Amino acid sequence: MRTSITDKMMFQPAPEFCETAKRIVEAPAFKWKFHHVDVDRIQFLYEFSCVETDMAACILCVKQPYKNMLAFLLGNNTPEYVICVFGHHAEGKSEKWRQIVMLHELEHIQVDGKIKEHDVQDFKYILKAFGIDWQADRELPDITKLKPSDAILPSF
């Protein structure tokens, strides 16, 4: 039996996270906050081989030599960032769950284009706004429908 290279790949496209990120950066409550974020310059990927992490996702700035490699693989649309969603965490989750994960990851893109590193404090506002059990995916709000006055603003 012959297996294709895609059968062995650890990464797969995550287009629904791209769509979720686009809705967040255009949402009235967050548009001003993400004015510097170009979602088209972000590659969204599932990573299915890593089961040891408690993180739902992470964001990375694409640097050389990977920038050249991605340019070769993807053509002219070379991403500036990669948001990697750990697939085992995302399975069966709702759009509202994806919104919270993308809100958090997009917050790491600073106005100068640099990535703010993950630390213990950077997830505090998610826990404060949605509770410690937010990952249970129960009755989460649709944050793309929030008004600017209702915005959940991070404290990091």
Stockholm file with secondary structure:
# STOCKHOLM 1.0

chainA/1-156         MRTSITDKMMFQPAPEFCETAKRIVEAPAFKWKFHHVDVDRIQFLYEFSCVETDMAACILCVKQPYKNMLAFLLGNNTPEYVICVFGHHAEGKSEKWRQIVMLHELEHIQVDGKIKEHDVQDFKYILKAFGIDWQADRELPDITKLKPSDAILPSF
#=GR chainA/1-156 SS CCCCHHHHCSEEECHHHHHHHHHHHHSTTTTTTTTTCCGGGEEEEEECSCCSCCCSEEEEECCTTHHHHHHHHHTTCCCSEEEEEEHHHHTTCCHHHHHHHHHHHHTTBCTTSCBCCCCSGGGHHHHHHHCTTGGGCCSCCCGGGCCGGGCCCCCC
#=GC SS_cons         CCCCHHHHCSEEECHHHHHHHHHHHHSTTTTTTTTTCCGGGEEEEEECSCCSCCCSEEEEECCTTHHHHHHHHHTTCCCSEEEEEEHHHHTTCCHHHHHHHHHHHHTTBCTTSCBCCCCSGGGHHHHHHHCTTGGGCCSCCCGGGCCGGGCCCCCC
//
